[in-house]
Amino acid sequence: MDQVDGLATFGYHVDDRSGLPSTWQIGEHIAVVGDTGTGKTYLVSKLTELREYVVIFRTKADDIKFPGFVKARTVDALDNFRHTRILLEPTHGQQMRQGYELFTRVYKQGGWTVVIDEEWFVEARLHLTEYVETLLTQGRSGKLSVVVGMQRPARISRFVISQCTHLFSFRVEGRDLQTMKEATSPRVVEPIAALSGHDFTYYNRATRIVATGNARALDRIIVGGRRPGRA
């Protein structure tokens, strides 16, 4: 099992300047599993630095900051690509509508990385599972990626988890651990069960790499990306 400067080897090779992955292919998706306070959101924020064109769909209010992101209430902020890093925080009554508009619009435009802060809420409360699944299955052809955040994988569509090439998991237990076992393999679950604090396990579904890291040991990473739009 590998460990490189606090973050697991990310499937291809690691940028020696930062200790973080230098390759994350357009069309590949990421699942980040972890309870509140483990460092899940911080890890997601660092992953977004690997992409230039990012929209974060936030469905809960808290004091977590995303430096460099423009806050918006509606998907109109995506028009004409005038902003490249958008924090979409619809009002409570508009979350379903704006979620639907977001998923359909980025699917048509292509090129974006979409971050869903809590997949359970999007599925159970906003009833947008089929639109998320469309983004996941059509991501490669549409040149877009999805980062799916979740606290309780046992409550999430198994299909959503199965479509993620990269998986970062902080410690989970019980049914959630069993779900991770079903979605990955026993050799992945063993280190997850032994995690503590801000430690996480990384798994690459394509290469079968299993590694460990710590969310508090992440270095700054180099931003890289491409203009949205289908080739």
C-alpha positions in Angstrom: 0.0 0.0 0.0 1.4 3.4 -1.1 1.6 6.7 0.8 2.9 9.9 -0.9 3.1 13.1 1.1 -0.2 12.6 2.8 -2.3 11.8 -0.3 -2.5 8.4 -1.9 -1.0 7.6 -5.3 -3.9 8.7 -7.6 -3.9 6.0 -10.2 -1.3 7.2 -12.7 1.6 9.2 -11.3 2.2 11.8 -8.6 3.4 15.3 -9.1 6.7 15.5 -7.2 6.2 19.3 -6.5 3.1 18.8 -4.5 2.7 15.2 -3.6 -0.7 15.2 -5.3 -1.8 13.5 -8.5 -0.9 15.3 -11.8 -3.4 13.2 -13.8 -7.1 13.0 -13.5 -8.7 12.2 -16.8 -11.7 14.1 -18.1 -14.7 11.8 -17.9 -13.4 10.0 -14.8 -15.5 10.4 -11.6 -14.6 10.5 -7.9 -16.5 9.4 -4.8 -15.5 10.9 -1.5 -16.9 9.2 1.6 -16.7 10.6 5.1 -18.5 11.8 8.1 -18.7 15.4 9.2 -15.3 16.6 10.6 -13.2 13.9 9.0 -11.8 16.3 6.3 -14.0 15.2 3.4 -14.9 18.7 2.3 -11.3 19.9 2.6 -10.2 17.0 0.5 -12.8 17.8 -2.1 -11.7 21.5 -2.1 -8.1 20.4 -2.9 -9.2 18.1 -5.6 -11.1 20.9 -7.3 -7.7 22.7 -7.7 -6.8 20.1 -10.3 -9.5 21.5 -12.6 -10.0 25.0 -13.9 -13.7 24.8 -14.7 -15.7 23.7 -11.6 -19.2 24.1 -10.3 -20.0 23.0 -6.8 -23.7 22.2 -6.0 -24.2 23.0 -2.3 -27.4 21.9 -0.6 -26.5 22.8 3.0 -25.5 25.9 4.7 -22.2 26.0 6.7 -19.2 28.2 7.2 -16.9 26.2 4.9 -15.0 28.5 2.4 -14.1 27.8 -1.2 -11.5 30.5 -2.1 -11.6 31.6 -5.6 -15.2 30.5 -6.2 -18.0 32.9 -7.2 -21.2 32.4 -5.2 -24.4 32.1 -7.2 -28.1 31.3 -6.6 -29.0 30.2 -10.1 -27.3 28.3 -13.0 -27.3 31.5 -15.0 -23.8 32.0 -13.7 -22.7 29.3 -16.1 -23.9 31.3 -19.1 -21.2 32.1 -21.7 -18.5 30.7 -19.4 -18.0 34.1 -17.8 -17.1 32.4 -14.5 -14.9 29.3 -14.3 -15.3 28.4 -10.6 -18.8 28.6 -9.3 -20.3 27.8 -5.9 -24.0 27.2 -6.6 -26.1 27.6 -3.5 -29.8 27.9 -4.4 -32.4 29.0 -1.9 -34.1 26.1 -0.2 -37.2 26.3 -2.3 -35.2 26.4 -5.5 -32.8 23.5 -4.9 -34.6 20.9 -6.9 -35.2 23.2 -9.9 -31.6 24.6 -9.9 -30.2 21.1 -9.5 -32.1 19.9 -12.5 -31.1 22.9 -14.5 -27.5 22.5 -13.5 -27.3 18.8 -14.4 -29.0 19.3 -17.8 -26.9 22.3 -18.7 -23.5 20.9 -17.9 -24.5 17.8 -19.8 -25.2 19.9 -22.9 -22.1 22.1 -22.5 -19.5 19.5 -21.5 -16.1 20.2 -20.1 -17.2 21.0 -16.5 -16.3 19.2 -13.3 -19.4 19.0 -11.1 -19.1 18.6 -7.4 -22.1 17.3 -5.4 -21.6 18.0 -1.8 -24.1 15.5 -0.4 -25.4 12.8 -2.8 -28.0 11.5 -0.3 -29.8 14.8 -0.2 -29.8 15.0 -4.0 -31.2 11.5 -4.3 -33.7 11.4 -1.4 -34.9 14.9 -1.1 -34.4 16.4 -4.5 -35.2 13.2 -6.5 -32.5 13.9 -9.1 -30.9 10.4 -9.1 -31.5 9.7 -12.8 -29.9 13.0 -13.8 -26.8 12.3 -11.7 -26.6 8.8 -13.2 -26.8 10.3 -16.7 -23.9 12.6 -16.0 -21.9 9.6 -14.7 -22.6 7.3 -17.6 -22.2 10.0 -20.3 -19.3 11.8 -18.7 -16.5 10.6 -20.9 -18.3 11.3 -24.2 -19.4 14.7 -22.7 -16.0 15.5 -21.5 -17.1 16.2 -17.9 -16.4 14.7 -14.5 -18.4 14.4 -11.3 -17.2 14.5 -7.7 -19.8 12.8 -5.4 -19.6 13.5 -1.7 -21.4 11.2 0.7 -21.6 10.5 4.4 -23.6 7.2 4.4 -22.8 5.1 1.3 -25.4 2.5 2.4 -28.1 5.2 1.6 -26.7 6.0 -1.9 -27.5 4.4 -5.2 -25.1 1.5 -5.8 -25.0 2.5 -9.4 -23.6 5.9 -8.5 -20.8 4.5 -6.5 -20.0 1.9 -9.2 -19.5 4.6 -11.8 -16.7 6.3 -9.9 -13.1 5.4 -11.0 -11.5 7.0 -8.0 -12.8 6.5 -4.4 -11.5 8.2 -1.3 -13.0 6.9 1.9 -12.6 8.0 5.5 -13.6 5.6 8.3 -17.0 4.1 8.0 -18.7 1.3 9.9 -21.6 -1.2 9.8 -23.9 -1.1 6.8 -21.7 1.6 5.2 -18.6 -0.5 5.5 -20.5 -3.4 3.9 -21.6 -1.2 1.1 -18.0 -0.2 0.4 -17.1 -3.9 0.4 -19.7 -4.6 -2.2 -18.7 -1.6 -4.3 -15.0 -2.3 -4.2 -13.3 -5.4 -2.8 -12.4 -6.9 0.6 -8.8 -5.6 0.3 -10.1 -2.1 0.1 -12.4 -2.4 3.1 -9.7 -3.8 5.5 -7.8 -0.5 5.6 -11.0 1.6 5.7 -12.1 -0.2 8.9 -8.7 0.6 10.6 -8.7 4.3 9.8 -8.9 7.1 12.4 -9.0 10.8 12.5 -8.4 12.5 9.1 -6.9 9.4 7.5 -8.4 8.0 4.3 -8.1 5.1 1.9 -7.8 5.7 -1.8 -8.9 3.1 -4.4 -8.6 3.2 -8.2 -11.2 0.9 -9.8 -9.3 0.8 -13.1 -5.8 0.1 -11.8 -6.8 -1.7 -8.6 -4.3 0.5 -6.7 -5.1 0.8 -2.9 -3.3 3.5 -0.9 -3.7 5.7 2.2 -3.4 9.4 3.0 -4.3 12.1 5.5 -6.5 15.1 4.7 -4.5 17.4 7.0 -1.3 16.6 5.1 -2.3 17.9 1.7 0.0 20.3 -0.1 -1.1 23.0 -2.5 -1.6 21.7 -6.0 -1.2 23.1 -9.5 -4.4 24.2 -11.3 -4.9 22.7 -14.7 -7.9 22.4 -17.0 -9.4 23.0 -20.4 -12.2 25.2 -21.7 -15.7 23.7 -21.4 -17.3 22.6 -24.6 -17.5 19.4 -26.7 -14.6 18.7 -28.9 
